[in-house]
Amino acid sequence: MSKCTRRRGQPVTPSICPSLERSLLSNLRESVLAVVKEHGLETRAEPFTLASGERSHNYLDGKKALAAGPHLRIACQAMIELAQDEGADFDAVGGLTLGADAFGTGIALLTETSWFVVRKAAKEHGKGRRIEGTKLGPGVRVLLVDDVVTTGGSILEALAAVQATGASIALAVTLVDRGDVAAERLRGAGVAYRPLITYRDLGIEPVGRARPVAVG
């Protein structure tokens, strides 16, 4: 049996392994969607207050949904295929702690790339770093990840920290996008963005309202 190979930062592709069908991404997405619905989605009459400050009767816990190793692996594989579908090669993967941590490590393992974590604040001791893990800088291509986004505040915070190093963003990927605001804000920042699952897939109401994005 021939062994499939891939370039650094790129998953196995159908062109390299003919036995893999084009439907791999859609199959993985359906598997992740089922996991998120069963293990991460909660609906109740009294609305939840979300991290963004918005209120919703639906609460999505991406960390709880993917707490089991096999579930996390499928989600990471789906994100890798999503990046491949976009033609996005990357050298490092990560985002703002805590939502990006599991994806950064998992995807780095599966693609033999490097991981990083963006702290919410720089360390007050040692070297005072804001970004831990692999060193980012000019020439490093980054896959920016997060779990559940509403208005995109966390992923945009991570974006600013990564861009400050001189690294480039190959693609931003999220597990679930609860509305349309994050996509608009990332588009305004000039970043290619693909959510794995959206509120439409989950059959829930969107959260947040689209608003103009100041650029420059």
N, C-alpha and C positions, 0 to 999 in steps of 0.2 A: 504494500500500500504506500503510495507516495505521501510525503509529509508536506503539509501546507506551511508556507512561510509568509511573513509580512514585514513591512518596513517599520522602523521605530515610530511609535505613536499612531499606528494604523492597524485596525483589526484585520482578520482574515476576510478576504472579499471573494465574491463569486468568480471573478476573473482569475483569481489565483487558485481557488478550490471550486471547480465546476459543480461539485455535488451540492454546494450551498445555493439555495434558491433565492430569487429576488424578494420573496415574501418574508424573509427572515425578520426584517425590522417590524413589519406589521404583526407577525406572530408574537414577537417579544413584547411589543406594545400591548397587545391584548392580554398577555400573561401578567404584565405589570399592572394594567388597569384592574384586572380581577383581584390581584393582591391588595391594591390600594383600597378598592371598594370594600373588601372583606375585613381588612385589618387596620385601615387608617382613616376611614370616613365615619363620622358620627353626626347624627342629626337630632336636634331636640327643639322643643317649642320655645324655650328661653334662649335668646340669641347669645352666642359667644362674642367676646371682645377679642379681636385678633391682634397680632403684634403690630400691624399697621395702624391700629386704632379703629379700623372698620368693624362693623358688627354683622354677624351672619348666623343663621340657624344651622349652618353646616360647618363642622370643624374637621380639618385635615391634619393628621399627625403622620408626616412622612417618616419620621424616625421609628415610631411604633409599627408602621406598616411594613418596614423593611428590617425589623429587628432580627428576624431569622436569616441565617447565612444564605440559604438557597434563594430567598426572596431578594436579598441585596445583590446577589450575583446576577440574577436575571435583569434587575434594573440597571446595573452597571453595563452588562452586555448590550442592553437596549440603547443606552446612551452612547456607547462606542459605535454601534451601527448607525445611530442618528448622525454622529459626526462623520462617519464614512459616507453616508448619503449626501451630506453637504460638501464632501470633498475637503474636509478640514483635517489636516495633519497637525499634530501637536507633540510637544516635547515634555510638557508638564501639565498637571491637572489639579485643580483645587478651587477654593473660594473661601467665603467668610465662615468662620466657625460659628455655629455648630452644624448648620445645615449642610455644609459641603464636605465635612470631614470623612464620612463613610464612603462617599462617592470618589473623593480624591484618592483615597488609599486603594479602594477596590479596582477602579479603572487603571490606576498605575500598575497594579499587579497583573491585570489581564493584558495590558498592552506593553508591558515592560518599559514604561516611561517613568517619570518622576512625579512626586506629589508635593503639595505645599498647603499650608493653612494660613489664612489671613486672620490675625488676631483682631478683636474688636477695639483694642487699644494697644499701643506699643508697650513692650515690657518696661518697667521702671527700674530694672537692674540689668546687669550684664551688658550686652551690646545694644539693648533697647530696641530689638527688632520688632517690626510689625508683622513680618512674614516669616513663618517657620517652615522648615523642610528644605527642599532644593532651592538653590540660589536663582533668582529670576533676574533678567537683565536683557539688554539689546540682543536680538537674534533668537531669543527663546519664544517659542510659540505655545500659547496657553489655551487649554480647554477650561473655561470658567464654568463651574457647576454650583447648583444649589438644590434644595429639596422643594419646599412649597413657597411660591412667590405670590404676593397679592399686588402690591404697588411697585415691587422691584427694589425697595430700599436697600436690602442686604446685598443683593448681587451688584448693585451700582456702587455700593461702598467698597466691595471687593475689587470691582473694576478699577476704581480710582487708585487703589493701593497698588494693583498690579501694573497699571500703566505708568505709575510714578517710577517704577524700576526700569522702564524702557522696553519691557517685554511687550509682545503683540498678542492680541486676542484672536485666536483662530475661530472660535465659536463660543457662544454662551448657551448652556443647556440646563434646563431645570426638570425636576421630576414632575411637578404639577404647577400649572399656571392658573390661578383662581379668577383671573380677569383679563382685561385688555390693556391695562395701564403699563405693566412691565415691558411688554413688547414695544409699545410706542416710545417709552423712555429709552430703551436700549437702541432702538432704531434711530432716535434722535442723537444718541451718542456715537452713532456710526458702527455699531457692533452687530454682527450677524447673530441671530437668536432663534433657537428651536426648543419649545417645550415638548417633553415626551408625552404628557397628558394635559388636557385642558378641562376647564369647567364644563365644556360642552360634552366631552367624553364621559364625564361623571354624571351628567344630567342634573347639575345644580346651577343655581343662579350665580352670575358673575359678581365679584366684589370689587368696589372701586369704580371710579369714573375716569374715562380718558381725559387728559388735559394737555395743553401745549407744553412742549419741552424746550427749555432754553438751551441753546447750544453756543459754545464759544466763550 
